[in-house]
Amino acid sequence: MYIDFNKMNGLVPAIIQDAVTKNVLMLGYMNQEAYRKTIETKKVTFWSRERKCLWTKGETSGNYLNLVNIKNDCDNDTLLISVQPEGPTCHTGTDTCWGETNNYNPILFLSELQDFINQRYHDMPEDSYTTSLFKKGVNRIAQKVGEEALETVIEATAGTKDKLVYEASDMLYHLIVLLTNKGLRIENLAQELLERHTPNWDKKRRIAKSKNK
């Protein structure tokens, strides 16, 4: 990977991002030596502009930034570094240098689950419930979505919140399997909902409907 260290007198900005949560943790600077040491040790190392020396994040506190991968930007002069942090990143004790909590947003797991189900569809491993659904075909998968939707409705009207979450999760899982079988992804639904959220979505129909009331 070519990195242009010449634009900033031998340094490039290094944006540090949690590989799991996708949150930005901090910004540091690297020279060629810091970059090489990061690659060799798998611990993110920076160049300190104040002390004029290398420093490996965590060498004093133990809060290391374990390297996952490095990406270069389009101008080859800014790095995006994905890491697995050990403890808080900021020297003040906060998770990020902006004082934010580095929490994982569970909604991101839907894309991971979609990727997992896609892989099941591609590999069709034996002894997999997802594989068995794909082998039974779209009609059976659609039927399962209906069954789980009915159970969700029952729990919503006569059950508990915990059971509602359980059954709704079953319904969503089977819906993703159905989408995958039809060559779609859960993100297609998210895109549709995003478009519906705009003020002009389906405006003509909604205006006509309001006039007929």
Secondary structure as UniProt FT lines:
FT   TURN            6..7
FT   TURN            9..10
FT   STRAND          11..18
FT   TURN            19..21
FT   STRAND          24..30
FT   HELIX           32..41
FT   STRAND          45..48
FT   TURN            49..52
FT   STRAND          53..56
FT   TURN            57..61
FT   STRAND          65..72
FT   TURN            74..75
FT   STRAND          79..85
FT   TURN            91..92
FT   TURN            97..98
FT   HELIX           106..108
FT   HELIX           109..123
FT   TURN            126..127
FT   HELIX           129..136
FT   HELIX           138..158
FT   HELIX           161..181
FT   TURN            182..183
FT   HELIX           186..196
FT   TURN            199..202
FT   HELIX           203..211
//
